[in-house]
Amino acid sequence: MGSELILLTGATGLIGFRVLVFCLRQGYRVRVVLRDLVKKPGILDTPSIRVLGTENNLTFVEIPDISSPGAFDDALKDTNYVIHAAAPIASAEPSTIGKDLAVHYLKATTDAALFLLSSAKAHPTVKRVMLTNSLAALIDYITDTDETIHTESTRATNIQQPPFRSPAEAYTAAKIITLKLTEEWVEAQKPAFDLVHMAPAHVFGPNELVTDPKKLLQAGSNRIILAPITGKAYTCEPGVTVHLDDVAEAHVRALDTSIPGNRLYILSSGGLQGTRLEDCFDIVARNFPEHVGNALLNNGTLPTSAFRVDASESARLLGINFIPYDQQVRDTVGYYLDCVQGKSHLIASD
């Protein structure tokens, strides 16, 4: 640790930013990749970064297009680890996606990962590369049933092809194909570094980079909870969830090369039975009664579909006891209420 240097992509996103905070807390130096350095002040001005006082450990580099060949060549100089958390998200605002779902999701996700691996191979200081994927990477749209148990070794054999009918379909295909192609790349290229895949469930937790309550309701995984508890109907979602802090903690722990590499880790809190997402209404009623009927109508809908995962091996190897759904909801909703009340600038999460 200490002076070891991490190259991090995706620091303007929910997961990537929290990974940045946790890495700096552990004493790592971090070189953050931004598509545009105009985003740098927004990161530096967050409570969690300000309270750390780690300016000397945090640097930034601009790469306008991370899905182009050689994009990472210079940025990887002297790095020991790479955490690649940047990728198009499924729950983006529709206006940001464009008409060609295959280009927006598939090309951007797979090309960036493969070009990053190729560049890293030329840098002997790199010991481990971590790709932030998703549980979506384990979905087989033909053979999966409600009883299918997905483990770290599950791989989809049937992958939907373009043209895609929805962003969710394109996102899922991109995650599956990226997992497949990067594992094949490691098998063929046999790099000096090893590769770790993180596959989180729906990620819930305070997003310090977004303080506008309206924006919190529009994009990102937190809206799965926030939309229904503010009175909206939400589409059916798989009942698999994980706290943002557990996702960040898992990334940091897996930098330790004594944790097995060249494998996938499942990050999901609900056990084999999964999570009943609609329990969020009871959790809100118990924990925020004074806001129910005001800031929180708490009368939307959030149906849950079955998606069974066994994260026990990942939890054991990473040494993580997953934070339960109750706290995921409390922390996400509490942050939303702070933003509604204009208090978000005062918060630095523990």
Backbone torsions as a table, in degrees:
resi	resn	phi	psi	omega
1	MET	NA	-130.1	176.7
2	GLY	57.1	-104.5	-174.3
3	SER	-88.9	3.3	-177.9
4	GLU	-66.0	144.1	-170.6
5	LEU	-111.9	130.7	177.9
6	ILE	-110.2	134.1	167.3
7	LEU	-95.3	124.0	-175.0
8	LEU	-122.7	127.4	170.0
9	THR	-105.2	160.2	174.0
10	GLY	82.3	17.0	-174.9
11	ALA	-70.9	-8.2	175.3
12	THR	-92.9	4.3	178.5
13	GLY	-103.8	170.8	-177.5
14	LEU	-54.8	-55.3	-176.7
15	ILE	-71.8	-48.4	-174.5
16	GLY	-59.7	-40.0	179.6
17	PHE	-64.8	-44.0	-178.5
18	ARG	-67.6	-35.1	174.1
19	VAL	-60.5	-42.6	177.9
20	LEU	-56.9	-48.5	-179.4
21	VAL	-59.2	-46.3	-177.4
22	PHE	-67.4	-36.7	177.9
23	CYS	-65.6	-43.6	178.9
24	LEU	-65.3	-37.7	178.0
25	ARG	-61.0	-31.8	-178.4
26	GLN	-87.7	4.3	174.2
27	GLY	90.1	5.6	175.9
28	TYR	-73.3	152.0	165.8
29	ARG	-88.1	141.4	-177.3
30	VAL	-129.5	128.9	172.5
31	ARG	-105.4	111.2	-174.6
32	VAL	-91.6	128.5	175.5
33	VAL	-89.3	123.6	174.6
34	LEU	-121.7	143.1	174.5
35	ARG	-69.2	-27.1	-179.8
36	ASP	-148.7	124.4	-176.5
37	LEU	-66.2	-6.4	175.5
38	VAL	-62.4	-20.2	179.4
39	LYS	-80.5	-11.9	-175.5
40	LYS	-58.4	-48.0	-179.0
41	PRO	-59.7	-34.8	179.6
42	GLY	-62.1	-35.5	177.3
43	ILE	-72.3	-47.3	-176.7
44	LEU	-65.0	-24.2	-174.6
45	ASP	-90.1	0.6	179.7
46	THR	-74.9	148.0	-179.9
47	PRO	-55.5	-42.9	-175.7
48	SER	-65.6	-33.1	177.9
49	ILE	-78.7	-43.2	-178.3
50	ARG	-59.6	-41.5	-175.3
51	VAL	-69.5	-21.4	-178.5
52	LEU	-76.4	-31.7	-177.2
53	GLY	58.6	41.4	-173.6
54	THR	-109.3	36.2	-176.6
55	GLU	-54.6	-35.1	-177.5
56	ASN	-69.6	-21.1	-179.0
57	ASN	-95.7	1.9	-171.9
58	LEU	-126.6	118.3	176.7
59	THR	-128.8	165.0	-175.7
60	PHE	-130.8	147.0	175.6
61	VAL	-136.9	141.2	-177.4
62	GLU	-99.5	124.8	172.5
63	ILE	-130.2	101.1	-174.5
64	PRO	-60.8	-35.5	-178.2
65	ASP	-132.0	99.2	-176.7
66	ILE	-77.2	-8.1	179.9
67	SER	-101.2	29.0	175.9
68	SER	-113.6	149.0	-177.7
69	PRO	-58.5	135.6	176.8
70	GLY	75.1	4.9	-175.9
71	ALA	-58.1	-33.1	-174.2
72	PHE	-95.4	-1.1	-171.0
73	ASP	-52.5	-51.8	-176.9
74	ASP	-75.1	-36.6	-175.7
75	ALA	-65.7	-23.7	-176.6
76	LEU	-83.4	-3.8	-177.3
77	LYS	-56.3	126.1	175.2
78	ASP	67.1	11.8	-179.9
79	THR	-81.7	148.5	177.7
80	ASN	-101.0	-30.0	-178.4
81	TYR	-140.0	155.1	174.1
82	VAL	-129.2	129.6	171.8
83	ILE	-118.0	112.8	-176.4
84	HIS	-104.2	93.7	-177.4
85	ALA	-104.4	0.5	-177.9
86	ALA	-84.0	130.8	174.6
87	ALA	-172.9	152.8	175.3
88	PRO	-62.3	138.5	-178.2
89	ILE	-96.2	153.5	-177.5
90	ALA	-68.3	-37.7	-173.7
91	SER	-98.5	46.3	176.7
92	ALA	-80.1	163.1	173.4
93	GLU	-66.3	131.1	-175.4
94	PRO	-52.6	-35.2	-177.2
95	SER	-65.7	-17.6	-178.3
96	THR	-92.6	-5.1	-172.0
97	ILE	-90.6	-41.6	-176.2
98	GLY	87.6	177.0	-172.6
99	LYS	-83.3	-31.7	-175.5
100	ASP	-92.2	95.9	-176.5
101	LEU	-65.0	-33.8	-179.4
102	ALA	-64.4	-41.7	178.8
103	VAL	-68.1	-45.5	-175.6
104	HIS	-63.9	-42.7	-174.9
105	TYR	-98.8	-55.7	-169.3
106	LEU	-68.2	-56.0	-175.8
107	LYS	-63.9	-45.6	-177.7
108	ALA	-61.5	-39.3	-175.9
109	THR	-76.6	-50.1	-175.0
110	THR	-72.3	-43.6	-177.4
111	ASP	-63.6	-44.5	-179.1
112	ALA	-60.3	-43.5	-178.5
113	ALA	-65.4	-45.1	-176.8
114	LEU	-70.3	-40.1	177.6
115	PHE	-67.3	-35.6	176.6
116	LEU	-62.4	-46.4	179.4
117	LEU	-61.8	-42.9	179.8
118	SER	-61.9	-42.6	178.4
119	SER	-66.7	-40.9	-178.5
120	ALA	-62.8	-31.5	-178.5
121	LYS	-61.9	-26.5	-178.6
122	ALA	-86.1	0.8	-178.5
123	HIS	-117.1	101.1	-174.2
124	PRO	-65.4	-14.2	179.6
125	THR	-75.2	-18.5	-175.5
126	VAL	-74.1	122.0	-178.5
127	LYS	-100.1	-31.6	-176.5
128	ARG	-152.9	138.4	173.4
129	VAL	-116.2	132.6	-179.5
130	MET	-117.8	127.6	177.5
131	LEU	-109.6	124.3	175.7
132	THR	-82.7	109.9	-179.1
133	ASN	-106.9	-133.0	-177.3
134	SER	-167.0	156.2	171.6
135	LEU	-59.6	-20.5	176.7
136	ALA	-58.3	-25.2	-178.8
137	ALA	-66.8	-13.7	-176.6
138	LEU	-101.9	3.3	-174.8
139	ILE	-84.4	125.3	170.9
140	ASP	-108.1	111.2	-169.7
141	TYR	-72.3	-10.6	178.3
142	ILE	-100.3	-46.8	-172.2
143	THR	-93.1	-17.7	-178.9
144	ASP	-65.9	139.8	170.4
145	THR	-127.8	177.8	177.6
146	ASP	-63.7	-18.5	-177.6
147	GLU	-98.8	-7.1	179.1
148	THR	-62.3	127.2	177.1
149	ILE	-101.3	119.3	-178.9
150	HIS	-93.6	130.2	178.6
151	THR	-122.0	-178.1	-179.3
152	GLU	-62.1	-23.1	-178.7
153	SER	-97.7	-0.5	178.2
154	THR	-64.9	133.2	174.1
155	ARG	-136.2	134.1	179.1
156	ALA	-72.8	137.0	175.6
157	THR	-102.7	-18.8	177.9
158	ASN	-111.8	123.6	-175.1
159	ILE	-127.0	127.1	178.2
160	GLN	-65.8	142.0	-176.0
161	GLN	-111.2	157.1	176.3
162	PRO	-64.3	156.8	0.1
163	PRO	-75.6	139.8	-178.6
164	PHE	-87.7	146.2	-177.5
165	ARG	-87.3	-17.7	-176.5
166	SER	-154.7	159.0	174.3
167	PRO	-57.7	-38.4	-179.3
168	ALA	-62.2	-40.2	179.1
169	GLU	-64.6	-44.8	179.9
170	ALA	-66.4	-41.1	178.8
171	TYR	-60.6	-46.5	-179.2
172	THR	-62.1	-46.4	179.0
173	ALA	-60.3	-41.1	-179.9
174	ALA	-62.4	-40.9	-179.6
175	LYS	-67.8	-42.5	179.2
176	ILE	-63.1	-48.3	-175.7
177	ILE	-67.4	-37.8	178.2
178	THR	-63.7	-42.8	176.0
179	LEU	-59.5	-47.0	-178.3
180	LYS	-62.4	-50.2	-174.9
181	LEU	-69.1	-37.5	-179.4
182	THR	-72.6	-35.5	174.7
183	GLU	-66.2	-39.7	176.5
184	GLU	-65.0	-36.9	179.0
185	TRP	-62.6	-46.1	179.8
186	VAL	-62.7	-41.7	179.2
187	GLU	-61.3	-40.4	-177.2
188	ALA	-80.5	-41.3	-172.2
189	GLN	-89.1	-23.6	-179.0
190	LYS	45.3	63.2	-178.5
191	PRO	-70.2	164.6	178.7
192	ALA	-70.3	-28.2	177.8
193	PHE	-86.8	164.3	171.4
194	ASP	-109.8	164.5	-172.6
195	LEU	-118.1	132.7	177.9
196	VAL	-121.1	132.9	176.0
197	HIS	-108.1	128.2	173.2
198	MET	-102.4	128.3	-177.8
199	ALA	-122.6	82.8	178.7
200	PRO	-78.5	154.1	169.9
201	ALA	-76.0	-164.6	172.2
202	HIS	-57.0	126.2	-175.0
203	VAL	-99.0	125.3	-179.7
204	PHE	-123.9	135.7	177.7
205	GLY	161.9	163.9	-175.9
206	PRO	-59.5	128.5	176.9
207	ASN	-103.2	94.3	-174.2
208	GLU	-61.8	-21.8	-177.9
209	LEU	-78.3	-10.3	178.9
210	VAL	-121.6	114.5	-178.7
211	THR	-114.6	-5.5	177.8
212	ASP	-84.7	116.6	-177.6
213	PRO	-55.8	-36.3	-180.0
214	LYS	-62.9	-39.9	180.0
215	LYS	-69.2	-33.9	177.3
216	LEU	-61.6	-29.2	-179.3
217	LEU	-84.7	-10.1	-170.9
218	GLN	-101.0	-32.0	-172.5
219	ALA	-145.1	159.2	178.4
220	GLY	87.6	163.9	-174.2
221	SER	-67.9	-25.2	179.8
222	ASN	-60.7	-25.0	-178.0
223	ARG	-68.0	-17.8	176.9
224	ILE	-59.7	-36.3	175.9
225	ILE	-87.7	-45.7	-169.9
226	LEU	-67.8	-36.0	-179.9
227	ALA	-62.7	-51.1	-179.8
228	PRO	-63.1	-37.9	-176.5
229	ILE	-77.7	-7.7	171.7
230	THR	-104.5	16.5	168.5
231	GLY	100.3	5.1	-176.1
232	LYS	-97.1	156.5	173.7
233	ALA	-86.9	129.9	179.4
234	TYR	-114.7	149.0	179.9
235	THR	-70.1	164.2	179.7
236	CYS	-62.8	134.4	179.6
237	GLU	-130.4	149.2	176.4
238	PRO	-62.2	141.2	-176.7
239	GLY	-84.9	61.1	177.0
240	VAL	-131.5	126.1	-174.8
241	THR	-141.9	159.5	177.2
242	VAL	-154.2	146.8	178.7
243	HIS	-75.7	140.9	179.0
244	LEU	-53.9	-40.2	-178.9
245	ASP	-65.2	-34.8	176.6
246	ASP	-66.6	-36.8	178.3
247	VAL	-65.2	-45.3	178.5
248	ALA	-64.5	-42.9	179.3
249	GLU	-61.6	-40.6	179.7
250	ALA	-62.2	-42.6	178.8
251	HIS	-61.0	-44.5	-177.8
252	VAL	-67.8	-42.9	-179.6
253	ARG	-63.5	-35.6	-177.5
254	ALA	-76.2	-3.6	170.1
255	LEU	-69.4	-24.7	177.7
256	ASP	-69.1	114.8	-174.5
257	THR	-72.2	-2.1	170.4
258	SER	-77.2	-17.6	170.9
259	ILE	-76.0	128.8	-174.0
260	PRO	-55.0	135.4	177.7
261	GLY	-102.4	-173.3	-177.0
262	ASN	50.1	48.3	178.4
263	ARG	-156.3	173.0	-179.5
264	LEU	-110.7	143.6	176.8
265	TYR	-118.0	129.8	177.9
266	ILE	-92.6	129.2	179.3
267	LEU	-116.1	100.2	-176.5
268	SER	-156.1	135.6	-166.9
269	SER	-96.5	-14.0	-164.8
270	GLY	-91.1	5.8	-177.0
271	GLY	68.1	-171.5	-177.4
272	LEU	-63.1	-29.5	-178.5
273	GLN	-78.2	-17.2	-179.9
274	GLY	76.5	-168.7	-175.1
275	THR	-117.0	139.2	170.4
276	ARG	-87.3	102.0	-175.2
277	LEU	-58.3	-34.5	-177.4
278	GLU	-68.1	-8.7	173.0
279	ASP	-63.1	-13.6	179.8
280	CYS	-57.2	-32.4	-178.1
281	PHE	-66.1	-42.0	177.3
282	ASP	-67.2	-39.7	-179.6
283	ILE	-62.6	-43.3	178.6
284	VAL	-65.4	-43.4	-179.6
285	ALA	-60.5	-38.1	-179.6
286	ARG	-73.2	-38.6	-169.2
287	ASN	-98.9	-23.1	-177.5
288	PHE	-131.2	48.3	-173.9
289	PRO	-59.8	-32.6	-177.1
290	GLU	-69.9	-16.5	-178.9
291	HIS	-100.7	-13.0	-178.7
292	VAL	-69.4	128.7	-176.0
293	GLY	93.6	-10.7	177.2
294	ASN	-115.2	-99.2	178.2
295	ALA	-66.7	-26.8	-178.3
296	LEU	-120.8	101.8	177.0
297	LEU	-66.1	-31.9	174.9
298	ASN	55.9	34.5	-177.5
299	ASN	-134.6	24.0	175.7
300	GLY	-81.8	-162.4	177.4
301	THR	-130.4	145.5	179.1
302	LEU	-150.0	78.9	-179.8
303	PRO	-70.9	147.5	-177.5
304	THR	-110.5	135.9	171.5
305	SER	-105.7	155.7	-178.2
306	ALA	-77.3	131.9	172.1
307	PHE	-150.5	103.1	-171.1
308	ARG	-91.8	126.4	177.4
309	VAL	-132.2	147.9	176.0
310	ASP	-114.1	100.7	-178.2
311	ALA	-97.5	11.0	-171.8
312	SER	-64.1	-39.7	-179.9
313	GLU	-67.0	-40.8	178.1
314	SER	-63.8	-44.3	179.3
315	ALA	-60.5	-40.3	-179.8
316	ARG	-65.9	-48.4	-177.1
317	LEU	-66.8	-35.0	-178.9
318	LEU	-87.7	-13.1	-179.4
319	GLY	69.0	39.0	-176.5
320	ILE	-116.8	130.9	167.8
321	ASN	-99.8	110.1	-171.0
322	PHE	-64.7	135.0	176.1
323	ILE	-64.8	132.0	-174.9
324	PRO	-72.2	165.1	-177.1
325	TYR	-57.8	-37.1	-179.4
326	ASP	-52.9	-48.0	-178.8
327	GLN	-74.2	-31.8	176.2
328	GLN	-57.9	-45.5	180.0
329	VAL	-67.0	-46.0	-177.7
330	ARG	-58.7	-45.3	-177.3
331	ASP	-69.3	-39.6	-179.3
332	THR	-67.9	-46.0	-178.4
333	VAL	-71.0	-39.2	178.1
334	GLY	-59.8	-41.0	178.2
335	TYR	-66.2	-41.3	177.5
336	TYR	-58.5	-44.2	179.8
337	LEU	-65.1	-37.6	176.0
338	ASP	-61.6	-39.0	178.4
339	CYS	-67.5	-40.1	177.1
340	VAL	-59.6	-39.1	-177.6
341	GLN	-89.0	1.9	177.2
342	GLY	74.2	25.0	-176.8
343	LYS	-103.1	0.1	-169.3
344	SER	-61.8	-26.4	-178.2
345	HIS	-71.3	-10.5	-178.4
346	LEU	-93.5	-5.5	-167.4
347	ILE	-100.1	127.9	167.3
348	ALA	-124.8	109.5	-173.6
349	SER	-63.3	149.0	177.5
350	ASP	-69.2	NA	NA
